[in-house]
Amino acid sequence: MPSSCDSLMEDIEDMVSSSDPTPHERQSARKSIIPRSRKKKELLSDEELQADSLIPGTQKIWMKTWGCSHNNSDGEYMAGQLAASGYKMTDDPTEADVWLLNSCTVKNPAEDHFRNSIKKAQDQQKKVVVAGCVPQAQPRMDYLKGLSIIGVQQIDRVVEVVDEAVKGHSVRLLGQKKDGGRRLGGARLDLPKIRKNPLIEIISINTGCLNACTYCKTKHARGDLASYPIEELAERARQSFQEGVCEIWLTSEDTGAYGRDIGTDLPTLLWRLVEEIPEGAMLRLGMTNPPYILEHLEEMAKILNHPRVYAFLHVPVQSASDSVLMDMKREYCIDDFKRVVDFLKERVPGVTIATDIICGFPGETEEDFQATIDLVKAYRFPSLFINQFYPRPGTPAARMEQVPAHVKKQRTKELSQVFHSYNPYDHKVGERQHVLVTEESFDSQYYVAHNKYYEQVLVPKRVEFKGKMIVVDIYEAGKHFMKGKPVEDSKPFTPSIAMPLQKGEVSGLLQEQKVNGVHVSAPTPSSCTFSIGSNSLDREMLKKIGIGLALAAVILAYIVQRVY
């Protein structure tokens, strides 16, 4: 309730005044601040705070993101805008002035970590701004009282919200973006961002979905399907490749449903994006639910066979019992799922099918669970995400009769044992493969590459391999990976058409590079806009308005002095 926080503001417009600096002026102000010299004993804590901490844009920000690749993409955009506005992003939470916590609402443990992080930040006297699906879905939770919130469709206004949080105000932006009454996919795709991995661009092609799964809390946050136009997505891909990216991930709550709200479909988008992918670079398609991929199987098989598209598809089954699927409101039966998998395995030799399973959904019987066990044994999925059911507040499944906790744990353990009983890559030892090197292993001992089927291959950590397509001979296989030895007489191939950005460098700002011998420039800061309410103003225009208002104030003061 508003009474719990006197400074709560419904929107940022309530706090913006003509005396506030524009983002451009803030950058200039940082360079012109000259600290006054005084003896150490005369320093006052209040004056130190006013000089250093209350000038928005001078603080250090630590950001933590939980959840899916869509949430990670949102986090990259928020970090980029903050850095472009003058804030310094830091990996050290202890030195940060502000904690920006980007949450996930899929499972209880993720929300527990989020809530604990808020408490930890408050205990350390940090400013806290929250984002993501948890506050979007449940903004009135007790532990969110008094905190500033950035809604999932308002990430383009993160700078404004953080500015106000630094000043001690609480601002909540939870609205939906619309154009002529039609809900949009979200914030613009050309905003500044800091890629977690400069070689990988995550593009959200749509937000929300068409389903109403009884266990899903994400629907409460992301809402119904809203897709980005194809040309906007193609332009984002083009810009990413001009910044040295060599791999693109397409993400959303359900990529298979893409375009149904704007009169197009996923295959049409994919064929358009393929035109933008340089030789040697790769595209990975995100999760799709069975109902919306069934009608596109022929085209999807052709696309997954394309040399610049990973032969990989994530299709969650959740259960092999039709009874459980009906209670989940998944809108398909197990035969539909099998049809998708069987068709793609036949038409796309070697294709990797990843899937998800929920153990212990309300009403799941031993027979239901055994059907799921049999499915995993039959298909031997190389990538399987096993989740114990957690009832999420406000969902229909939370009101159903629950399976006892010890039974859920036992079923999760049993399914995990089945999954670990087979090794999907043993037969690949001795193969020669082309792999794209994009990451570093968790133990920092290897570089991580992926072959055509998006199977993980560990290669020697040699700097000349990063961001390159190389040829390796597979000499060892584990449960989740293979190890490859580079072929001696092969030469690494560079798919990137430009030098990648440095880690932590902001994408979308002015930078001139040579692309195939031609100088090109990425979007400049002057093309960025600063939003106030429903209006978008050019930064230079804002500067002129500010100067004009200041001049008018001086003239008015002079007139008043002469008259009185």
PyMOL commands that set and color helices and strands:
alter all, ss='L'
color gray80, all
select helices_A, chain A and resi 2-4+12-14+23-32+40-42+45-53+69-84+108-123+133-137+142-144+155-166+218-222+230-242+255-257+266-274+290-304+322-328+334-347+366-379+396-399+405-419+426-428+463-465+525-527+539-563
alter helices_A, ss='H'
color red, helices_A
select strands_A, chain A and resi 8-9+60-65+88-89+98-103+127-132+148-150+170-173+178-179+182-183+200-204+206-207+226-227+247-251+282-284+312-314+352-359+383-388+432-440+446-450+456-460+469-477+482-486+512-515+518-521+529-532+535-538
alter strands_A, ss='S'
color yellow, strands_A
deselect
rebuild
show_as cartoon
